[in-house]
């Protein structure tokens, strides 16, 4: 068990402003302070849920895009949520809308199907993690949660998964439950389905397994997480995220995302068994069986949604090949320019094969590519807006920023607020004290094999 610490013990820490707010809002003076980083993916974005091969992804955590959270246990069943951003405070009771205890592997999906997709709200990422924990663990006690984050929402940097991860850790800390990394990754990924998306485990695994200064190799089916050293070839470069416009999480974008998940998880694997040499280019969702479509209720009730089977499969296979080549390059201390070329290939396929780029993203990318020192650029996350990820020589970052500021008309927010520079950072950390200096320590002291 990790015992909570009195807020006064963290006096003078780098989150003092957050603690000052928590003291005013919370009823209990004891707390845990955790930090969850944004996820950045270098190769094979969102192939973690493809079932036709064993996905291999190269990801890393950001050292500069971070979500800080103060968590305080309560003596009752309330969950209260606050943040220093634009989202309204809210609460719910553990005794409301209680899911049944799990009786099988499909219990969670069955309950989600019965409940339907909730109205979009930031608290849903907390509710999903809490309700999933209620279904699978002994949960009796609520918590207060205060969030401060500079991870831009709707940016492809996984702010939603960071919040879901905060909530999963909070409900376990408050109820003295296991924090085993691998099971927490899997359960939090499943919990996020509560909001209506059908994503995978990449975001959550990166946040929980990343180590400072290193890349992370993730595989799925089976799940593994191993660090990759990248210090030599990237010593003179930095990763830069460039926010283009919000990735609209409306029903249209959610349908587009879930259509790709449906094809990756269920349709293409079965069709490759039944028709290995004759996969159709396009399939209407109306042709997919009722049993499969129950996982995707919004798609099930929609019309005119088509699955671009061959193009999407070609994209996924290309991502797998690039990921393997990136791993070889990192191991062999290859050139940063070669790494940039793999990112450019991923950019091409994201538009031509996967269809997740927008005209505004293309315009901003063209400007970036015209800048000295930009070695490569790709879509970050699920696309349809959000961030671009660029590999840039460190001495050229200021020139890139100046050029983008001269093209402010292409951006949806001020350019100076749209650019972040990153190094590979530490995964989920917890603030320790009061012994010695305040510091952030990995929540898990060693990486699971």
N, C-alpha and C positions, 0 to 999 in steps of 0.2 A: 504493500500500500504506500502511496505517496501522500503524506499528510499535508494539509493546507498550512499556509504560513500567514502570520499576521501581516496585514498590509503595511503597517509601520516598519516592518523589517526590510521592506524594499525601498525605503526612503532614499532619494538621490539617484534612483535608477534612471535608465533612459526611457522608461515609460511612466515617469512620475505624473505626467499630465493625465494619463489614463487611470492611474491609481487614485488621483485626486477626485476624478469624476466618479469612480467606483465607490469611494468612501461616502460620497453624497447620495448615491443611488441604492447601494446594497444595505441589507439589514444585518449581515454578518461581516465582521472585520477580518475574517480569515479567508484566504483565497489561494488559488494557483494562478500563475501568469505563464501563458504559453505563447509561442510564436510559430506560425505556419507559413511557409514560403509559397510564392507562386511557382507553378510548374512551367518549365520551358522544355519543348521537345525539339531535339536536333534532327532526329530521323524517325520516320514511320509514325507520324501523328495518327492517332485514332485508328490504328490497326489492331489494337489490343483485343477487340471483340470479333476479329475475323476467325472463322472456324475452319477454313480450308488449309491452314498451315499453322505452325507454331510461331506466333508473332515474336519479333525481336525489335525492341525500341531502344533508342538512345536518348535519354532525357537528362535534365538536371534541375536543381532547385535554384531560384534566384537569391542573390545576397542582398538585393535592394527592393524588390517588390514583396512586401510582407504583410501578414495579418497578425496583429497582436490581440490577445484576448485575456481578460481577467475573468476567472470563474470562481464563484463562491457557492459552497454547498448551502442548501436550505434545510430547514427542519420539517418542511411540509412538501406537498406534491406539486407546487407551482414551478413552472419554467418561465423566467422573465428575461427578456432580450432587449438590450440597448446597444446603440452604436454612436460613434462620434461623427458619422456621415449624415447623409440625407434621408436615411430610412427611419420610419417612425418606430418608437418603442412599442412592444407588444408582449403578450403573455398567453399561456394556456396551462391547463391542469392535466397532470398525468392521468387523472381519472376520467377525462373526457376522450371519447373516440378511441378507447383502448383496443388495440388489436388482440386477437386471440393468441394464445401460446402456440408456437410452431409445432405442427404435427408431421410435417414432411418438407421436402426441399422446395415445393411449390407453394407453401403456405403464404409467404410474403406476396408473391405475384397474385395469388388468388384474392388476398385481402385488398391489394391495390385495385384489382379489377372490380371488386365489389364497391369500393369507395369512389372510384372515378378520379380524374385528374383535378387537383385543387385549383382554385383561382390563383393566378401568379402573385406571389408575395415573398419577400426576402425571408420571412420566418419559415417557409416551407422546407428549406434546407436543414433547419434545426429540427423541425417536426419530424421529417423523414428519418433522421439519425436517431432521434429519441424513440419514435414508434418502432423502428426496427429493433432497437435494443430491448424495448418492452416485450416484443414478440419472442426474443431468443434468450433473455436473461431475467434475473430477478431485480426489477427496478421498482424502487419505492420512493426515492427522494429526488426532489427537483434541484434546480440550481439557478443562480443569477449569472448572466453572461453579458459582458461589455466588450464590444468589438471596435478596433481601430485599424483601418486597412488602407494601404496605398495601392493595392492591386486593383486596377481599373475594372469595374464590372462590365460584362458583355464585351470582353476584350480578347478572349481566347487564352487568357493567362490563368484560368481556373479559380477565379474568386469564389464561385459557387461551391466548388469542391473543397476549397480551403475552409469555408464556413461549415460545410457538412462535416469536415474533419474536426474542426473545433468542437462541434456539438457532440460528435461521437466520443471524443476524449472527455468532454465535460460530464456526460451522463455516466461514464465509467468511473471517473474520479469521484463523483458525488456519491456513487453507490458501491465503491470499493470493488469494482469488477476488473477482470483481466484486461491488460493493455497489450497483449501479444500482437506483434506487428502484423504478421501475415493475415491472421483472422480479422484484425481491425481494418486492414486494407479491403479485404473481400466484403466485409459487412457494411462498411461505409459506402463502397461502390454500389452495392445492392440498395442501400438505404436511399441513395440519391434518385433512384427510379421513382420515388414518391412524387417528385415534381412533374413527372410525365416524360422525361427523356429516358433513353435506353442506352446509356453510355457504358464504358468499361472501367477498368481499374487503373489506367495509366496515371491519372492525376493524383490519386490517393497514394499509390505506391511510390511515386516520386517524392511526394511530400514527407512520407514516413521513412524512406530508406536512403534519401540523398545524404551525401557527405560533402563537407566544404572542400572546394578546390577540385572536385572530381565529377566526371560524368557517371551516369548510371545505366547499366544494361539491364533491361527488363525483358523477361520472357513470360508468356502466358500459355497455360495448358501444356506443361506445368508452369506454375508461377515461380520465378526466381528473380533475385535482385543482386547484382554484382557491380562494384565500382570499377570505373575505367579511368586511368590517369590521362589527363589532357594538358598538363601544365607546359610541356615543352613546345609543342607546335602552336599553342594559342597564347604564349606569353606576351606577344606584342599586339594581341587582338582583344576585342571585347564584343560581347553580344549586345545588340541594341534592339529594343522593341519600339515599334513605331505604331501608335494607335491611329487607325484610319477613320473608322466610324463605328458606332455600336453595332455589335452582332445582335440584331433584333431577335429576341427570344419569343416572338409572337408565334401563333399557331402555324403560320406558313413555314417559318424557319425550323420549328420543332418537327413539323412533318417531314421536311427535307432531311434533317438529321436522322430521324427515326427510320425513314425509308432506306437510308444507307445501312443502318444497323440491322434492319430486317433482312436485307439482301445478304449482309456479311455473316450474320449468325445463323440464319435459317434457310433462306431460299437457295442461294448459290451452293452451299455444301450439299444439300439434298439433290439439286439438279445435276451436279457433277457426278453423283452416284448414278442417277437415272439416265442422264444424257451426256456422258463424258466427252463426246466428240461433236455435240450439236447444241451448245448452250445458246439460247436465243439472245438477240441483242437487247430486246426490251420485253418486260413482263408487266402487265397491269396488276395492281394489288388485288383487284377483284378476283384474280385467278389463283390467289394463294389460299390455302385451306383455312377453314374456321379455327381449327385447333392452333395453328401457328399465329393467326391474327389476333388471338385473345391477348397476346403479349403487347400488342400495339393498338389499343382501343381507338386512339385518335385516327390512326391510319385506316383502321377497319371501317370507320364511319365516313371516311372521306371519299371523294370521287376524283377520277382523272389523275391519280398518282401512279407514275410509271417508274419501274426499276430498270436502270441502265446496266444490265448485268455484265456484259463483256467489258465495257469501259471501266466500271467500278472495280471489277476483278483485276484488270490490267493495272489500275492505279495501285491497288493493294500489293500486288506482286512486285511492282516497281519499288514501292516503299520498302518492302522486305529486302530486296536486293541492295538498295541504297544503304539501308541500316547495316547490313553485313559488311559492305564496303567501308562505311564510316568506322566500324569497329576495327577493321584491319588497319585503316589509316591511323587511328588513334594509337593502336598498339605499336605501329611501326614508326611513330613520330613523323608522319607524312606532312606534306605542305598544307598550310592553311588555305591556300588558293584552291587546292583540290577539294578540300572540305566545302568551300564556297560553291564550287561547281555542282556538288551533290545537292546543295540547297537550291540552286537555280533549277536543277532538273525536277525537284519536288514542286517548285513553284509552277513550272510548265504543266506538269501532270495534274496539279490541283485545279487548274482551269480547264485544260483540254479533256481530261478524263473524268475528274470527280465533280467538276462544276461548282466549286465552293468559293470562287473568287467573284468580286463585284467590280464594276467599272471604276469606282472610286479607288478601290485597292490597286487596280492596275495603273491608274494615273500616278498615284503616290509612289508605287514601286518603280515606275519609269524614271521619276525624278531622282530617287535614291540611287539607281544604277548609274546615273550620270555623274555621281559624286566620286571623287578620288578616294580610294581606300575601301570602298564597299566591295567585299570579296564574294558575297553571295547573299541571297535573300529568299525567304519562303513564307508561306502562310503559316500562322501559328494557331494551333487549336483547330476547331471544327470549321473555321472560315465564315463566309457570309458577312464579312466585316471583322472588326476586332483588330488584333495586332499583326504586323509583319515582324518577322525575326530576321535581323541582318547580322552578318559577321563583318566587322569593320576594324581596320587597323586603328590602334588607339590614338595615334597622332593625327588621324583624319576625322575624328568624331566631331570636333568643333566645326569643321567645314561642312559636314553633313547637316548639323543643326542649323547653321546659317542658311544653307540652301533651302532647307525645308521651311524655315521662317519666311523666306521670300516667296514661298508658295503656300502661304497660310490659307488661301482661298480653297484649297483642296481638302482641308481638314474640318472636322466637325467640332473641334475644341482648340484652344490655343496650342500652338506647336510646342511651346516650352512645357506644357502639361502633358504632351502626347509622346514624349521620348523618355525612355529609361535605359540606363546602361547597367549591364549585369555581368557578374562573375558567377561561376558555380558556387552555390551556397549550401549551408547546413539544412538538413531536414527539420522536422518538428523539434523544437527546443523548449525547455522549461527554465524559467528564471530561478536561480538558487541564491540563497542568503540565509541569515545575515553574516555567515562566516566569511571574512575577507571581503574582497571587492564583489559588488554585484556582477553576475555573469550569466550568460545563457549557456546551458549545457544540453547536449542531445537527450531527448526524452528516453531513448534507448541507448545504453552505453556501448553495445556492440551490434553489428549488423547480423541479422539472421541469415543462415545459409539455406 
